[in-house]
Amino acid sequence: MIQTVRTPSSVIDAAIAEFGARRVFLLALRAVLAPRQKPLPSADHLPNHLRRDIGLPRIDPPATGWDLLR
């Protein structure tokens, strides 16, 4: 006897098969309506010694005055 196993064609189909259409719909709706999270803070304002400690390159101050002629 040959048994055919039906595989879901997408992740949504797999989720519906495992958890049910109602639960998947409600969780998707909650994800769409959830408030957006703040973006992660950038490390641009950190001093060079802290940037070095976390593995970032140092930021040199912009050249001004006589430094431009060197």
Predicted model as a PDB file, atoms N, CA, C, CB and O in Angstrom, pLDDT in the B-factor column:
MODEL        1                                                                  
ATOM      1  N   MET A   1       0.836  -1.167   0.000  1.00 70.00           N  
ATOM      2  CA  MET A   1       0.000   0.000   0.000  1.00 70.00           C  
ATOM      3  C   MET A   1       0.889   1.241   0.000  1.00 70.00           C  
ATOM      4  CB  MET A   1      -0.955  -0.008   1.209  1.00 70.00           C  
ATOM      5  O   MET A   1       1.872   1.305   0.738  1.00 70.00           O  
ATOM      6  N   ILE A   2       0.545   2.217  -0.822  1.00 74.00           N  
ATOM      7  CA  ILE A   2       1.295   3.455  -0.928  1.00 74.00           C  
ATOM      8  C   ILE A   2       0.534   4.542  -0.179  1.00 74.00           C  
ATOM      9  CB  ILE A   2       1.525   3.852  -2.419  1.00 74.00           C  
ATOM     10  O   ILE A   2      -0.663   4.750  -0.376  1.00 74.00           O  
ATOM     11  N   GLN A   3       1.263   5.213   0.673  1.00 74.00           N  
ATOM     12  CA  GLN A   3       0.649   6.293   1.440  1.00 74.00           C  
ATOM     13  C   GLN A   3       1.237   7.610   0.961  1.00 74.00           C  
ATOM     14  CB  GLN A   3       0.872   6.103   2.976  1.00 74.00           C  
ATOM     15  O   GLN A   3       2.457   7.770   0.919  1.00 74.00           O  
ATOM     16  N   THR A   4       0.386   8.538   0.605  1.00 71.00           N  
ATOM     17  CA  THR A   4       0.861   9.856   0.201  1.00 71.00           C  
ATOM     18  C   THR A   4       0.733  10.801   1.385  1.00 71.00           C  
ATOM     19  CB  THR A   4       0.069  10.391  -1.027  1.00 71.00           C  
ATOM     20  O   THR A   4      -0.291  10.842   2.066  1.00 71.00           O  
ATOM     21  N   VAL A   5       1.785  11.550   1.609  1.00 67.00           N  
ATOM     22  CA  VAL A   5       1.807  12.511   2.696  1.00 67.00           C  
ATOM     23  C   VAL A   5       1.671  13.883   2.077  1.00 67.00           C  
ATOM     24  CB  VAL A   5       3.109  12.394   3.554  1.00 67.00           C  
ATOM     25  O   VAL A   5       2.480  14.280   1.239  1.00 67.00           O  
ATOM     26  N   ARG A   6       0.652  14.602   2.489  1.00 70.00           N  
ATOM     27  CA  ARG A   6       0.414  15.940   1.964  1.00 70.00           C  
ATOM     28  C   ARG A   6       1.275  16.929   2.731  1.00 70.00           C  
ATOM     29  CB  ARG A   6      -1.088  16.324   2.059  1.00 70.00           C  
ATOM     30  O   ARG A   6       1.139  17.070   3.946  1.00 70.00           O  
ATOM     31  N   THR A   7       2.151  17.604   2.028  1.00 69.00           N  
ATOM     32  CA  THR A   7       2.994  18.602   2.670  1.00 69.00           C  
ATOM     33  C   THR A   7       2.418  19.984   2.395  1.00 69.00           C  
ATOM     34  CB  THR A   7       4.460  18.503   2.169  1.00 69.00           C  
ATOM     35  O   THR A   7       1.967  20.253   1.282  1.00 69.00           O  
ATOM     36  N   PRO A   8       2.427  20.857   3.385  1.00 64.00           N  
ATOM     37  CA  PRO A   8       1.906  22.207   3.179  1.00 64.00           C  
ATOM     38  C   PRO A   8       2.740  22.963   2.158  1.00 64.00           C  
ATOM     39  CB  PRO A   8       1.871  22.974   4.500  1.00 64.00           C  
ATOM     40  O   PRO A   8       3.956  22.790   2.077  1.00 64.00           O  
ATOM     41  N   SER A   9       2.069  23.804   1.380  1.00 76.00           N  
ATOM     42  CA  SER A   9       2.780  24.538   0.339  1.00 76.00           C  
ATOM     43  C   SER A   9       3.398  25.832   0.856  1.00 76.00           C  
ATOM     44  CB  SER A   9       1.842  24.845  -0.804  1.00 76.00           C  
ATOM     45  O   SER A   9       4.223  26.431   0.166  1.00 76.00           O  
ATOM     46  N   SER A  10       3.027  26.271   2.035  1.00 85.00           N  
ATOM     47  CA  SER A  10       3.613  27.492   2.580  1.00 85.00           C  
ATOM     48  C   SER A  10       3.662  27.411   4.102  1.00 85.00           C  
ATOM     49  CB  SER A  10       2.811  28.735   2.130  1.00 85.00           C  
ATOM     50  O   SER A  10       3.116  26.494   4.715  1.00 85.00           O  
ATOM     51  N   VAL A  11       4.311  28.366   4.670  1.00 87.00           N  
ATOM     52  CA  VAL A  11       4.431  28.421   6.131  1.00 87.00           C  
ATOM     53  C   VAL A  11       3.055  28.680   6.751  1.00 87.00           C  
ATOM     54  CB  VAL A  11       5.443  29.526   6.563  1.00 87.00           C  
ATOM     55  O   VAL A  11       2.735  28.142   7.811  1.00 87.00           O  
ATOM     56  N   ILE A  12       2.260  29.494   6.093  1.00 89.00           N  
ATOM     57  CA  ILE A  12       0.913  29.792   6.599  1.00 89.00           C  
ATOM     58  C   ILE A  12       0.067  28.523   6.626  1.00 89.00           C  
ATOM     59  CB  ILE A  12       0.227  30.875   5.731  1.00 89.00           C  
ATOM     60  O   ILE A  12      -0.638  28.264   7.601  1.00 89.00           O  
ATOM     61  N   ASP A  13       0.139  27.731   5.550  1.00 89.00           N  
ATOM     62  CA  ASP A  13      -0.608  26.475   5.524  1.00 89.00           C  
ATOM     63  C   ASP A  13      -0.163  25.547   6.638  1.00 89.00           C  
ATOM     64  CB  ASP A  13      -0.444  25.785   4.178  1.00 89.00           C  
ATOM     65  O   ASP A  13      -0.991  24.880   7.257  1.00 89.00           O  
ATOM     66  N   ALA A  14       1.136  25.497   6.902  1.00 88.00           N  
ATOM     67  CA  ALA A  14       1.653  24.651   7.974  1.00 88.00           C  
ATOM     68  C   ALA A  14       1.154  25.138   9.337  1.00 88.00           C  
ATOM     69  CB  ALA A  14       3.192  24.631   7.945  1.00 88.00           C  
ATOM     70  O   ALA A  14       0.779  24.331  10.187  1.00 88.00           O  
ATOM     71  N   ALA A  15       1.151  26.448   9.541  1.00 91.00           N  
ATOM     72  CA  ALA A  15       0.673  27.005  10.815  1.00 91.00           C  
ATOM     73  C   ALA A  15      -0.814  26.738  10.992  1.00 91.00           C  
ATOM     74  CB  ALA A  15       0.949  28.522  10.885  1.00 91.00           C  
ATOM     75  O   ALA A  15      -1.255  26.394  12.089  1.00 91.00           O  
ATOM     76  N   ILE A  16      -1.590  26.892   9.927  1.00 92.00           N  
ATOM     77  CA  ILE A  16      -3.027  26.630  10.011  1.00 92.00           C  
ATOM     78  C   ILE A  16      -3.274  25.161  10.294  1.00 92.00           C  
ATOM     79  CB  ILE A  16      -3.737  27.049   8.713  1.00 92.00           C  
ATOM     80  O   ILE A  16      -4.158  24.825  11.083  1.00 92.00           O  
ATOM     81  N   ALA A  17      -2.510  24.282   9.665  1.00 91.00           N  
ATOM     82  CA  ALA A  17      -2.677  22.848   9.903  1.00 91.00           C  
ATOM     83  C   ALA A  17      -2.348  22.480  11.346  1.00 91.00           C  
ATOM     84  CB  ALA A  17      -1.794  22.046   8.948  1.00 91.00           C  
ATOM     85  O   ALA A  17      -2.980  21.595  11.923  1.00 91.00           O  
ATOM     86  N   GLU A  18      -1.364  23.155  11.929  1.00 92.00           N  
ATOM     87  CA  GLU A  18      -0.955  22.807  13.286  1.00 92.00           C  
ATOM     88  C   GLU A  18      -1.788  23.482  14.362  1.00 92.00           C  
ATOM     89  CB  GLU A  18       0.480  23.161  13.483  1.00 92.00           C  
ATOM     90  O   GLU A  18      -2.123  22.854  15.367  1.00 92.00           O  
ATOM     91  N   PHE A  19      -2.136  24.776  14.164  1.00 95.00           N  
ATOM     92  CA  PHE A  19      -2.787  25.535  15.229  1.00 95.00           C  
ATOM     93  C   PHE A  19      -4.239  25.896  14.955  1.00 95.00           C  
ATOM     94  CB  PHE A  19      -2.027  26.776  15.478  1.00 95.00           C  
ATOM     95  O   PHE A  19      -4.964  26.250  15.885  1.00 95.00           O  
ATOM     96  N   GLY A  20      -4.680  25.818  13.716  1.00 95.00           N  
ATOM     97  CA  GLY A  20      -6.043  26.189  13.380  1.00 95.00           C  
ATOM     98  C   GLY A  20      -6.103  27.583  12.778  1.00 95.00           C  
ATOM     99  O   GLY A  20      -5.294  28.456  13.093  1.00 95.00           O  
ATOM    100  N   ALA A  21      -7.093  27.770  11.896  1.00 95.00           N  
ATOM    101  CA  ALA A  21      -7.202  29.023  11.152  1.00 95.00           C  
ATOM    102  C   ALA A  21      -7.511  30.206  12.067  1.00 95.00           C  
ATOM    103  CB  ALA A  21      -8.278  28.902  10.082  1.00 95.00           C  
ATOM    104  O   ALA A  21      -6.953  31.289  11.888  1.00 95.00           O  
ATOM    105  N   ARG A  22      -8.384  30.013  13.033  1.00 97.00           N  
ATOM    106  CA  ARG A  22      -8.783  31.115  13.906  1.00 97.00           C  
ATOM    107  C   ARG A  22      -7.605  31.637  14.714  1.00 97.00           C  
ATOM    108  CB  ARG A  22      -9.899  30.671  14.842  1.00 97.00           C  
ATOM    109  O   ARG A  22      -7.400  32.847  14.808  1.00 97.00           O  
ATOM    110  N   ARG A  23      -6.833  30.729  15.297  1.00 96.00           N  
ATOM    111  CA  ARG A  23      -5.698  31.151  16.125  1.00 96.00           C  
ATOM    112  C   ARG A  23      -4.636  31.847  15.281  1.00 96.00           C  
ATOM    113  CB  ARG A  23      -5.084  29.944  16.851  1.00 96.00           C  
ATOM    114  O   ARG A  23      -4.076  32.857  15.707  1.00 96.00           O  
ATOM    115  N   VAL A  24      -4.352  31.319  14.086  1.00 95.00           N  
ATOM    116  CA  VAL A  24      -3.359  31.950  13.208  1.00 95.00           C  
ATOM    117  C   VAL A  24      -3.825  33.339  12.797  1.00 95.00           C  
ATOM    118  CB  VAL A  24      -3.103  31.080  11.957  1.00 95.00           C  
ATOM    119  O   VAL A  24      -3.031  34.280  12.778  1.00 95.00           O  
ATOM    120  N   PHE A  25      -5.119  33.476  12.464  1.00 95.00           N  
ATOM    121  CA  PHE A  25      -5.649  34.779  12.076  1.00 95.00           C  
ATOM    122  C   PHE A  25      -5.550  35.779  13.222  1.00 95.00           C  
ATOM    123  CB  PHE A  25      -7.101  34.646  11.620  1.00 95.00           C  
ATOM    124  O   PHE A  25      -5.138  36.920  13.009  1.00 95.00           O  
ATOM    125  N   LEU A  26      -5.918  35.373  14.427  1.00 96.00           N  
ATOM    126  CA  LEU A  26      -5.878  36.303  15.560  1.00 96.00           C  
ATOM    127  C   LEU A  26      -4.443  36.723  15.906  1.00 96.00           C  
ATOM    128  CB  LEU A  26      -6.541  35.664  16.784  1.00 96.00           C  
ATOM    129  O   LEU A  26      -4.203  37.880  16.251  1.00 96.00           O  
ATOM    130  N   LEU A  27      -3.503  35.796  15.817  1.00 94.00           N  
ATOM    131  CA  LEU A  27      -2.116  36.158  16.094  1.00 94.00           C  
ATOM    132  C   LEU A  27      -1.542  37.066  15.005  1.00 94.00           C  
ATOM    133  CB  LEU A  27      -1.263  34.899  16.226  1.00 94.00           C  
ATOM    134  O   LEU A  27      -0.767  37.975  15.303  1.00 94.00           O  
ATOM    135  N   ALA A  28      -1.914  36.827  13.756  1.00 93.00           N  
ATOM    136  CA  ALA A  28      -1.465  37.705  12.669  1.00 93.00           C  
ATOM    137  C   ALA A  28      -2.068  39.095  12.830  1.00 93.00           C  
ATOM    138  CB  ALA A  28      -1.846  37.113  11.293  1.00 93.00           C  
ATOM    139  O   ALA A  28      -1.388  40.097  12.607  1.00 93.00           O  
ATOM    140  N   LEU A  29      -3.325  39.160  13.210  1.00 95.00           N  
ATOM    141  CA  LEU A  29      -3.986  40.451  13.429  1.00 95.00           C  
ATOM    142  C   LEU A  29      -3.322  41.203  14.578  1.00 95.00           C  
ATOM    143  CB  LEU A  29      -5.488  40.251  13.722  1.00 95.00           C  
ATOM    144  O   LEU A  29      -3.122  42.415  14.493  1.00 95.00           O  
ATOM    145  N   ARG A  30      -2.983  40.498  15.643  1.00 94.00           N  
ATOM    146  CA  ARG A  30      -2.314  41.132  16.770  1.00 94.00           C  
ATOM    147  C   ARG A  30      -0.941  41.671  16.354  1.00 94.00           C  
ATOM    148  CB  ARG A  30      -2.168  40.135  17.932  1.00 94.00           C  
ATOM    149  O   ARG A  30      -0.534  42.746  16.794  1.00 94.00           O  
ATOM    150  N   ALA A  31      -0.237  40.925  15.511  1.00 91.00           N  
ATOM    151  CA  ALA A  31       1.085  41.367  15.055  1.00 91.00           C  
ATOM    152  C   ALA A  31       0.984  42.611  14.185  1.00 91.00           C  
ATOM    153  CB  ALA A  31       1.785  40.248  14.283  1.00 91.00           C  
ATOM    154  O   ALA A  31       1.850  43.483  14.247  1.00 91.00           O  
ATOM    155  N   VAL A  32      -0.070  42.701  13.371  1.00 91.00           N  
ATOM    156  CA  VAL A  32      -0.240  43.864  12.498  1.00 91.00           C  
ATOM    157  C   VAL A  32      -0.629  45.093  13.310  1.00 91.00           C  
ATOM    158  CB  VAL A  32      -1.301  43.582  11.421  1.00 91.00           C  
ATOM    159  O   VAL A  32      -0.175  46.199  13.016  1.00 91.00           O  
ATOM    160  N   LEU A  33      -1.459  44.912  14.318  1.00 93.00           N  
ATOM    161  CA  LEU A  33      -1.962  46.046  15.096  1.00 93.00           C  
ATOM    162  C   LEU A  33      -1.069  46.429  16.268  1.00 93.00           C  
ATOM    163  CB  LEU A  33      -3.332  45.735  15.607  1.00 93.00           C  
ATOM    164  O   LEU A  33      -1.329  47.433  16.930  1.00 93.00           O  
ATOM    165  N   ALA A  34      -0.033  45.659  16.537  1.00 91.00           N  
ATOM    166  CA  ALA A  34       0.853  45.946  17.673  1.00 91.00           C  
ATOM    167  C   ALA A  34       1.604  47.249  17.418  1.00 91.00           C  
ATOM    168  CB  ALA A  34       1.857  44.776  17.909  1.00 91.00           C  
ATOM    169  O   ALA A  34       1.965  47.545  16.279  1.00 91.00           O  
ATOM    170  N   PRO A  35       1.839  48.026  18.467  1.00 88.00           N  
ATOM    171  CA  PRO A  35       2.596  49.267  18.282  1.00 88.00           C  
ATOM    172  C   PRO A  35       4.024  48.955  17.859  1.00 88.00           C  
ATOM    173  CB  PRO A  35       2.594  50.108  19.575  1.00 88.00           C  
ATOM    174  O   PRO A  35       4.601  47.945  18.261  1.00 88.00           O  
ATOM    175  N   ARG A  36       4.577  49.832  17.048  1.00 85.00           N  
ATOM    176  CA  ARG A  36       5.943  49.653  16.553  1.00 85.00           C  
ATOM    177  C   ARG A  36       6.932  49.883  17.679  1.00 85.00           C  
ATOM    178  CB  ARG A  36       6.235  50.607  15.378  1.00 85.00           C  
ATOM    179  O   ARG A  36       6.741  50.760  18.521  1.00 85.00           O  
ATOM    180  N   GLN A  37       7.982  49.093  17.684  1.00 84.00           N  
ATOM    181  CA  GLN A  37       9.023  49.254  18.684  1.00 84.00           C  
ATOM    182  C   GLN A  37       9.993  50.348  18.244  1.00 84.00           C  
ATOM    183  CB  GLN A  37       9.769  47.923  18.916  1.00 84.00           C  
ATOM    184  O   GLN A  37      10.179  50.588  17.051  1.00 84.00           O  
ATOM    185  N   LYS A  38      10.600  50.997  19.216  1.00 86.00           N  
ATOM    186  CA  LYS A  38      11.604  52.005  18.917  1.00 86.00           C  
ATOM    187  C   LYS A  38      12.794  51.345  18.245  1.00 86.00           C  
ATOM    188  CB  LYS A  38      12.041  52.749  20.197  1.00 86.00           C  
ATOM    189  O   LYS A  38      13.133  50.209  18.576  1.00 86.00           O  
ATOM    190  N   PRO A  39      13.436  52.030  17.307  1.00 85.00           N  
ATOM    191  CA  PRO A  39      14.662  51.465  16.738  1.00 85.00           C  
ATOM    192  C   PRO A  39      15.762  51.433  17.795  1.00 85.00           C  
ATOM    193  CB  PRO A  39      15.123  52.282  15.503  1.00 85.00           C  
ATOM    194  O   PRO A  39      15.756  52.224  18.738  1.00 85.00           O  
ATOM    195  N   LEU A  40      16.686  50.529  17.627  1.00 81.00           N  
ATOM    196  CA  LEU A  40      17.787  50.428  18.570  1.00 81.00           C  
ATOM    197  C   LEU A  40      18.646  51.684  18.509  1.00 81.00           C  
ATOM    198  CB  LEU A  40      18.635  49.179  18.283  1.00 81.00           C  
ATOM    199  O   LEU A  40      18.824  52.258  17.434  1.00 81.00           O  
ATOM    200  N   PRO A  41      19.178  52.117  19.643  1.00 85.00           N  
ATOM    201  CA  PRO A  41      20.016  53.319  19.635  1.00 85.00           C  
ATOM    202  C   PRO A  41      21.315  53.069  18.863  1.00 85.00           C  
ATOM    203  CB  PRO A  41      20.331  53.766  21.079  1.00 85.00           C  
ATOM    204  O   PRO A  41      21.838  51.955  18.856  1.00 85.00           O  
ATOM    205  N   SER A  42      21.819  54.101  18.228  1.00 87.00           N  
ATOM    206  CA  SER A  42      23.061  53.964  17.479  1.00 87.00           C  
ATOM    207  C   SER A  42      24.251  54.206  18.409  1.00 87.00           C  
ATOM    208  CB  SER A  42      23.091  54.949  16.281  1.00 87.00           C  
ATOM    209  O   SER A  42      24.108  54.795  19.480  1.00 87.00           O  
ATOM    210  N   ALA A  43      25.398  53.751  17.993  1.00 86.00           N  
ATOM    211  CA  ALA A  43      26.616  53.908  18.787  1.00 86.00           C  
ATOM    212  C   ALA A  43      27.432  55.100  18.327  1.00 86.00           C  
ATOM    213  CB  ALA A  43      27.459  52.650  18.716  1.00 86.00           C  
ATOM    214  O   ALA A  43      28.601  55.222  18.692  1.00 86.00           O  
ATOM    215  N   ASP A  44      26.841  55.981  17.533  1.00 87.00           N  
ATOM    216  CA  ASP A  44      27.581  57.121  17.005  1.00 87.00           C  
ATOM    217  C   ASP A  44      28.012  58.108  18.087  1.00 87.00           C  
ATOM    218  CB  ASP A  44      26.747  57.834  15.981  1.00 87.00           C  
ATOM    219  O   ASP A  44      29.021  58.795  17.923  1.00 87.00           O  
ATOM    220  N   HIS A  45      27.281  58.188  19.167  1.00 88.00           N  
ATOM    221  CA  HIS A  45      27.580  59.163  20.207  1.00 88.00           C  
ATOM    222  C   HIS A  45      28.574  58.643  21.244  1.00 88.00           C  
ATOM    223  CB  HIS A  45      26.308  59.576  20.892  1.00 88.00           C  
ATOM    224  O   HIS A  45      28.990  59.402  22.120  1.00 88.00           O  
ATOM    225  N   LEU A  46      28.966  57.371  21.168  1.00 90.00           N  
ATOM    226  CA  LEU A  46      29.876  56.805  22.165  1.00 90.00           C  
ATOM    227  C   LEU A  46      31.303  57.306  21.958  1.00 90.00           C  
ATOM    228  CB  LEU A  46      29.844  55.274  22.107  1.00 90.00           C  
ATOM    229  O   LEU A  46      31.729  57.512  20.821  1.00 90.00           O  
ATOM    230  N   PRO A  47      32.038  57.501  23.044  1.00 91.00           N  
ATOM    231  CA  PRO A  47      33.447  57.878  22.903  1.00 91.00           C  
ATOM    232  C   PRO A  47      34.257  56.706  22.353  1.00 91.00           C  
ATOM    233  CB  PRO A  47      34.026  58.341  24.260  1.00 91.00           C  
ATOM    234  O   PRO A  47      33.812  55.559  22.382  1.00 91.00           O  
ATOM    235  N   ASN A  48      35.447  57.014  21.854  1.00 91.00           N  
ATOM    236  CA  ASN A  48      36.265  56.005  21.181  1.00 91.00           C  
ATOM    237  C   ASN A  48      36.666  54.840  22.087  1.00 91.00           C  
ATOM    238  CB  ASN A  48      37.502  56.650  20.629  1.00 91.00           C  
ATOM    239  O   ASN A  48      36.762  53.708  21.612  1.00 91.00           O  
ATOM    240  N   HIS A  49      36.904  55.087  23.383  1.00 92.00           N  
ATOM    241  CA  HIS A  49      37.306  53.978  24.249  1.00 92.00           C  
ATOM    242  C   HIS A  49      36.166  52.982  24.442  1.00 92.00           C  
ATOM    243  CB  HIS A  49      37.774  54.507  25.607  1.00 92.00           C  
ATOM    244  O   HIS A  49      36.420  51.783  24.552  1.00 92.00           O  
ATOM    245  N   LEU A  50      34.944  53.436  24.486  1.00 92.00           N  
ATOM    246  CA  LEU A  50      33.809  52.514  24.580  1.00 92.00           C  
ATOM    247  C   LEU A  50      33.552  51.815  23.253  1.00 92.00           C  
ATOM    248  CB  LEU A  50      32.550  53.260  25.027  1.00 92.00           C  
ATOM    249  O   LEU A  50      33.197  50.636  23.231  1.00 92.00           O  
ATOM    250  N   ARG A  51      33.728  52.531  22.146  1.00 90.00           N  
ATOM    251  CA  ARG A  51      33.572  51.913  20.826  1.00 90.00           C  
ATOM    252  C   ARG A  51      34.584  50.783  20.657  1.00 90.00           C  
ATOM    253  CB  ARG A  51      33.745  52.967  19.702  1.00 90.00           C  
ATOM    254  O   ARG A  51      34.258  49.730  20.109  1.00 90.00           O  
ATOM    255  N   ARG A  52      35.820  51.004  21.131  1.00 91.00           N  
ATOM    256  CA  ARG A  52      36.851  49.970  21.039  1.00 91.00           C  
ATOM    257  C   ARG A  52      36.458  48.743  21.866  1.00 91.00           C  
ATOM    258  CB  ARG A  52      38.215  50.521  21.513  1.00 91.00           C  
ATOM    259  O   ARG A  52      36.672  47.611  21.433  1.00 91.00           O  
ATOM    260  N   ASP A  53      35.889  48.959  23.042  1.00 93.00           N  
ATOM    261  CA  ASP A  53      35.524  47.852  23.930  1.00 93.00           C  
ATOM    262  C   ASP A  53      34.468  46.941  23.316  1.00 93.00           C  
ATOM    263  CB  ASP A  53      35.021  48.394  25.254  1.00 93.00           C  
ATOM    264  O   ASP A  53      34.454  45.742  23.595  1.00 93.00           O  
ATOM    265  N   ILE A  54      33.590  47.487  22.491  1.00 91.00           N  
ATOM    266  CA  ILE A  54      32.539  46.653  21.893  1.00 91.00           C  
ATOM    267  C   ILE A  54      32.857  46.268  20.454  1.00 91.00           C  
ATOM    268  CB  ILE A  54      31.205  47.379  21.941  1.00 91.00           C  
ATOM    269  O   ILE A  54      32.002  45.724  19.754  1.00 91.00           O  
ATOM    270  N   GLY A  55      34.093  46.549  20.002  1.00 92.00           N  
ATOM    271  CA  GLY A  55      34.535  46.080  18.700  1.00 92.00           C  
ATOM    272  C   GLY A  55      34.204  46.971  17.526  1.00 92.00           C  
ATOM    273  O   GLY A  55      34.203  46.507  16.386  1.00 92.00           O  
ATOM    274  N   LEU A  56      33.924  48.239  17.771  1.00 91.00           N  
ATOM    275  CA  LEU A  56      33.633  49.174  16.682  1.00 91.00           C  
ATOM    276  C   LEU A  56      34.882  49.985  16.350  1.00 91.00           C  
ATOM    277  CB  LEU A  56      32.460  50.116  17.061  1.00 91.00           C  
ATOM    278  O   LEU A  56      35.733  50.191  17.215  1.00 91.00           O  
ATOM    279  N   PRO A  57      35.002  50.449  15.097  1.00 92.00           N  
ATOM    280  CA  PRO A  57      36.158  51.291  14.755  1.00 92.00           C  
ATOM    281  C   PRO A  57      36.030  52.664  15.405  1.00 92.00           C  
ATOM    282  CB  PRO A  57      36.292  51.438  13.222  1.00 92.00           C  
ATOM    283  O   PRO A  57      34.930  53.135  15.695  1.00 92.00           O  
ATOM    284  N   ARG A  58      37.183  53.292  15.625  1.00 89.00           N  
ATOM    285  CA  ARG A  58      37.152  54.623  16.245  1.00 89.00           C  
ATOM    286  C   ARG A  58      36.704  55.662  15.229  1.00 89.00           C  
ATOM    287  CB  ARG A  58      38.539  54.997  16.818  1.00 89.00           C  
ATOM    288  O   ARG A  58      36.887  55.492  14.024  1.00 89.00           O  
ATOM    289  N   ILE A  59      36.127  56.719  15.724  1.00 88.00           N  
ATOM    290  CA  ILE A  59      35.686  57.826  14.880  1.00 88.00           C  
ATOM    291  C   ILE A  59      36.608  59.001  15.169  1.00 88.00           C  
ATOM    292  CB  ILE A  59      34.173  58.199  15.140  1.00 88.00           C  
ATOM    293  O   ILE A  59      36.659  59.500  16.293  1.00 88.00           O  
ATOM    294  N   ASP A  60      37.333  59.436  14.149  1.00 84.00           N  
ATOM    295  CA  ASP A  60      38.211  60.587  14.305  1.00 84.00           C  
ATOM    296  C   ASP A  60      37.406  61.861  14.081  1.00 84.00           C  
ATOM    297  CB  ASP A  60      39.410  60.512  13.323  1.00 84.00           C  
ATOM    298  O   ASP A  60      36.505  61.884  13.242  1.00 84.00           O  
ATOM    299  N   PRO A  61      37.718  62.914  14.819  1.00 79.00           N  
ATOM    300  CA  PRO A  61      36.992  64.177  14.617  1.00 79.00           C  
ATOM    301  C   PRO A  61      37.281  64.728  13.223  1.00 79.00           C  
ATOM    302  CB  PRO A  61      37.383  65.220  15.700  1.00 79.00           C  
ATOM    303  O   PRO A  61      38.345  64.453  12.670  1.00 79.00           O  
ATOM    304  N   PRO A  62      36.378  65.484  12.653  1.00 76.00           N  
ATOM    305  CA  PRO A  62      36.619  66.044  11.323  1.00 76.00           C  
ATOM    306  C   PRO A  62      37.801  67.010  11.340  1.00 76.00           C  
ATOM    307  CB  PRO A  62      35.362  66.760  10.809  1.00 76.00           C  
ATOM    308  O   PRO A  62      38.016  67.745  12.304  1.00 76.00           O  
ATOM    309  N   ALA A  63      38.554  66.987  10.256  1.00 72.00           N  
ATOM    310  CA  ALA A  63      39.732  67.854  10.151  1.00 72.00           C  
ATOM    311  C   ALA A  63      39.293  69.305   9.996  1.00 72.00           C  
ATOM    312  CB  ALA A  63      40.627  67.428   8.958  1.00 72.00           C  
ATOM    313  O   ALA A  63      38.369  69.610   9.242  1.00 72.00           O  
ATOM    314  N   THR A  64      39.970  70.197  10.723  1.00 75.00           N  
ATOM    315  CA  THR A  64      39.667  71.633  10.640  1.00 75.00           C  
ATOM    316  C   THR A  64      40.972  72.425  10.607  1.00 75.00           C  
ATOM    317  CB  THR A  64      38.779  72.089  11.843  1.00 75.00           C  
ATOM    318  O   THR A  64      42.003  71.951  11.084  1.00 75.00           O  
ATOM    319  N   GLY A  65      40.925  73.578  10.066  1.00 75.00           N  
ATOM    320  CA  GLY A  65      42.058  74.503  10.100  1.00 75.00           C  
ATOM    321  C   GLY A  65      43.300  73.953   9.426  1.00 75.00           C  
ATOM    322  O   GLY A  65      43.256  73.518   8.275  1.00 75.00           O  
ATOM    323  N   TRP A  66      44.420  73.977  10.162  1.00 74.00           N  
ATOM    324  CA  TRP A  66      45.703  73.553   9.609  1.00 74.00           C  
ATOM    325  C   TRP A  66      45.754  72.043   9.350  1.00 74.00           C  
ATOM    326  CB  TRP A  66      46.825  73.951  10.552  1.00 74.00           C  
ATOM    327  O   TRP A  66      46.582  71.584   8.562  1.00 74.00           O  
ATOM    328  N   ASP A  67      44.901  71.285   9.988  1.00 67.00           N  
ATOM    329  CA  ASP A  67      44.903  69.841   9.773  1.00 67.00           C  
ATOM    330  C   ASP A  67      44.558  69.491   8.337  1.00 67.00           C  
ATOM    331  CB  ASP A  67      43.926  69.166  10.718  1.00 67.00           C  
ATOM    332  O   ASP A  67      44.961  68.437   7.845  1.00 67.00           O  
ATOM    333  N   LEU A  68      43.819  70.359   7.658  1.00 67.00           N  
ATOM    334  CA  LEU A  68      43.445  70.104   6.264  1.00 67.00           C  
ATOM    335  C   LEU A  68      44.643  70.198   5.335  1.00 67.00           C  
ATOM    336  CB  LEU A  68      42.371  71.084   5.818  1.00 67.00           C  
ATOM    337  O   LEU A  68      44.647  69.591   4.264  1.00 67.00           O  
ATOM    338  N   LEU A  69      45.678  70.968   5.742  1.00 70.00           N  
ATOM    339  CA  LEU A  69      46.842  71.181   4.883  1.00 70.00           C  
ATOM    340  C   LEU A  69      47.919  70.133   5.087  1.00 70.00           C  
ATOM    341  CB  LEU A  69      47.421  72.547   5.129  1.00 70.00           C  
ATOM    342  O   LEU A  69      48.897  70.134   4.340  1.00 70.00           O  
ATOM    343  N   ARG A  70      47.796  69.255   6.038  1.00 63.00           N  
ATOM    344  CA  ARG A  70      48.823  68.235   6.283  1.00 63.00           C  
ATOM    345  C   ARG A  70      48.765  67.143   5.279  1.00 63.00           C  
ATOM    346  CB  ARG A  70      48.686  67.652   7.653  1.00 63.00           C  
ATOM    347  O   ARG A  70      49.560  66.205   5.340  1.00 63.00           O  
TER     348      ARG A  70                                                      
ENDMDL                                                                          
END                                                                             
